[in-house]
Amino acid sequence: METQQTKKRSSRFMAIIFSLVFAGLLLVGIAELLMWNNAVDKTNLTDVDKSGYQAVFLNNGQVYFGKLQSASSEYLKLSDVWYLRASETDSSSSGKIQQSSSDSANATIIKLGDEIHGPKDAMLISKNQVLFYENLKDDGKVVKAIKENTK
């Protein structure tokens, strides 16, 4: 036979368990909402200047330049793709970009497609790999080098 005190303990214990379960479900729901909002933000490319070029910075340190658009909820599509390769050559040639006036190192802008594996001139990039992207100015060194190389 249960005493009144035992029933009170049992009901307090059940209330505590219920509160813990409710708090856990609430935390999971908040985490899901935050993850969903983050996915929506990564899909939204309203800041992209569709008439210009973008620089896309990846988690692995790679930077690609091109025309950025959303391909799906998981991927971005970059077309007219270019990347930089460090070189020790004169910056007066077309496609060369001076990195620093005090440094003799230059960067050459390379068009995607001439590599040994023969990729097409577009790439799908996992949104999980993108740190950030920037719109590039038409009078910037990278865009000027791209335009010089496409002549």
N, C-alpha and C positions, 0 to 999 in steps of 0.2 A: 504494500500500500504506500503510495507516494504521499509525502507530506507537502504542505503548502510551500515550504522553503525550497524543496526539490523542484516543484513546478516552476517557481520563480526563476531559479537558476537555469532550468531547461529553456524557459522562454527567453531569458536574457542571452543565453548561448545561441539560440536560433536567430535572435535579432542581430547579434554580432555577425554570425555567418551570413545572413541575408545582406547586411550592410557591406561586408567585404566583397561578396559576389557582385553586388550592384556597383560598387566603386571600381572593381576590376573591369566589368563590362563597360562602364563609362569611360575609363582610361583607354580601353581598346577602341571604342567608338571615336574618341578624340584623335587617337593616333591614325586611324583609318581616314578620318576627315582631313587631317593635315597632309597625309600622303596623297590623297586624291587632289587636294588643292595644289600641291607641288607638281603633280602630273599635268594638271590643267595649265599651270603657269608655263611649263616647259613646252606645251603644245602651242601656246599663243605666240605668234610671231608678228604681232601688229607693229612692232618697232622696226622691223626690217624694211630698209629702203629698197624696194623691188627694182628701182632703176639703177642702183649702184652695186658695188661689191661689198662683201662682208669678210671679216677675219673670224675664223672659228678656232677657238683655243680648246684643245683636248686635255684630258687628265694625264696623258702620257708625255706632255710637253710639245707635241706636234701642233703646228699652226697651219691651217689651210685657208686659202682665199678663193672666193668665188661667189656665185649667186645662190643665196640660201632660201630654202622654202621648206615647209612642213611636208613630210611624205606620209606619215601616219602618227598614231599616238606614241609610238616608240622610236621613230627614226626621223631625222632631218635629211633632206636631199640637198647636196651641194653640187652645182653644175658650173661649167667653165672653171674648172679647178686648177689652182696654182699652189705651189709651195716654195719655200726658200731653201737653198743649199749654200752653205758657207764655202767661200773660195778665197784665194789669195791673188786675184787678178785685178787688172785696172778697172776702175768704175766707169770709164768713159764708154765702154761697149754697151750696146742695147741689152736690156734685161739685167743689168748690174745695179745693185742698190748699195750705196755706201752706208755701213752700219755706224761708223763713228769717224769723226774727222781726225782723232788722235790715233786711231787704230788702222793698220794696213789691211785688215780683214774686210772683205766685201761679201755680200750675199747675192747669189744669182737666183732669179725667179725662174722656176721650172714649170712647164705645162704638164699636167697629168696626161699620160697616154703614151709617152715614149719609153716607159720603163720596160724591162725585159719581159714581164708577164703580160704586157699589152692591155692595160685597163682602158675602159671607155671613159669619156670625159665627164663623168658624174660619179658621185659616191653617196651611199647611204651611211649616215653616221648615227650610232645609237645615242639617244638623248642622255643616257646615263654616263656617256664618255665626254660630254660637252661641259666644260667649265663655264664658258661664257662666249658670246659673240659680239662683234662691234660692226657698225656700219663704217665704211671707209670713205674718206673725202676724195673727190675726183682729182684734187691737186696734190694728194699724198704720194710719197715715193713708190709705194707698191702699185697703186693704180696706174701711175704714169709708166712704170716698167711693164705692166701688163699690156697697156695700150700700145707701147712701143714695140713689144714683141708680137702683137697681133697684126701689125702693119705689113 
